[in-house]
């Protein structure tokens, strides 16, 4: 039997109580009161927690279990909170006339008092606009305590339970904290010298329309921005230093581009740290720890080969000095295409795939005889011009020119009697009131004025990814990007080149891992559009071998065994031919093939590690 650690024992003892009662009981006990439920657990101190005792982290753990990721909340573990708070305080103190950030960081981590650091930190205003149970603010308070510096602490959280937990936890530390229960995107933020935050990781599709509108109004970003982007945009404007858990999606998402542009126009990221094996922690998205400072220059992004919680203070201090180490190295990037190569956007238009707004209504399964199964409306009758064949997932595309679609899409060519009846059924079910549908006129008309895309490319990359030549005229789901060649490059050449490793690697480098628990990366339209592509003259010179390679790979099934797929003679030759057309040497191509395998396998390992942590 596995022996539970003290925190797990305390949570198990409190589990029969409602969350609010758990919080009250734990707060009373941590303050020195008696608790029959927790009598068997050793009580620690928030100021000097022992390894076998429970401290104020219990309050946040109660919230994390009760809220269970609601509204994108993922609570920050103690080790990562300490790292982020230390770097944030060090740079904020430096801005206020304190010692250099590297010197300040070493003192904060070691708990050694520096008079200059103490003076710079005294009275500093620290704000966490998504404070949860107070982990980041508590970490800042503990780090500042040996300096005998008084922090002014403010926190905001939309969840009443979390706000109560943070208020209580910070009181246990003796911090004078003002914690407000409110939506940070609808309320005024207090002035701050340092914004310290782990923003909610919620994709824009999951944000209710009224909240999406409020977020866009507050940040100035589009409504297609994820919730974390809105928080990041505000954080970078509200203080001269911002220390954030940074979703790596913000680096490549088109909707978040203004955040990065604004950040780099006014300052730079002095820290971007992640673990190659585990992101920054077991969050629902791939993250890094980032510190931005006004007027600063970007420092090189760095990756640790170990989880961040395993890094020693000496390694972190060396990182602050600009040094690396055996376990901390600069992030590697794929080699850029040589000068003269064009981009995918130069040879075709790249569009997002069709987002129906209600797949349960628009995606139908044929049952024969002009009848279809609708997940929302049940069995329905439709005419032959009411539907088009649909390629809904990458799995349905078995090879670059071989697919077996299982569904059709309701996209009537004209307002037939059967289509009108089905539209009426949808309105009776309220489909027309869904946000995406309500924004169209008429609400059921999908992608008017265009036909099927000649080439499709996955919007989400896994171990298995290739361009699909759509000669059958299948319609695409939002899991695909729709590509329309400009004319100089025929569709089949576009598809073949996009399936070559040098191009796929460039796309993979720009992709973002969707969730920590899934080995899938999201490809934004602009990432695909910016991928390197051979110049027309270089492409014409390899037209003959490309024709032969197309025939060899067209119907060869693609599996998730990437090593086996790259070992196919035709794939290896395709990589070399396209690599030459781009200006790469054979050695460059082989190195890129190895890099792609390493990236995909690392994503698989990372996802497995996150699933294990979340399950535990």
Secondary structure, DSSP 8 states (H G I E B T S, - for coil): -----HHHHHHHHHTTS-HHHHHHHHHHHHTT---GGGTTS-B--SSS--TTSB-THHHHHHHHHHHTTGGG-----HHHHHHHHHHHHHHHHHHTT-S-HHHHHHHHHHT---HHHHHHHTT-EEEETT-TTSHHHHHHHHHHHTTT---EEEEEES-HHHHHHHHHHHHHTT--EEEEES-TTTS-----SEEEEE-----GGGS-HHHHHHHHHHH---TTS-HHHHHHHHHHHHSSEEEEEEEGGGGT-GGGHHHHHHHHHHEEEEEEEEETTTBSSS-SS-EEEEEEEET------EEESS-GGG--HHHHHHHHTT--BTTEEE--------TT-EEHHHHEEEEE-B--S-HHHHEEEEEETTEEEETTTEEEE--TTSEEEEE--GGGEEETTEE---EEEE--SS--HHHHHHHHHHHHTTGGGSHHHHTSSSTT--STT----SEEEESEE-S----EE-TT--EEBTTEEEEEE-SSS-HHHHHHHHTSHHHHHHHHHH-EEEETTEEEEE--HHHHHTSEE--HHHHHHTHHHHHHHHHHHTTS---S-HHHHHHSHHHHHHHHHHHHHHT--HHHHHHHHHHHHHHHHHHHHHHHHHHHHHH-
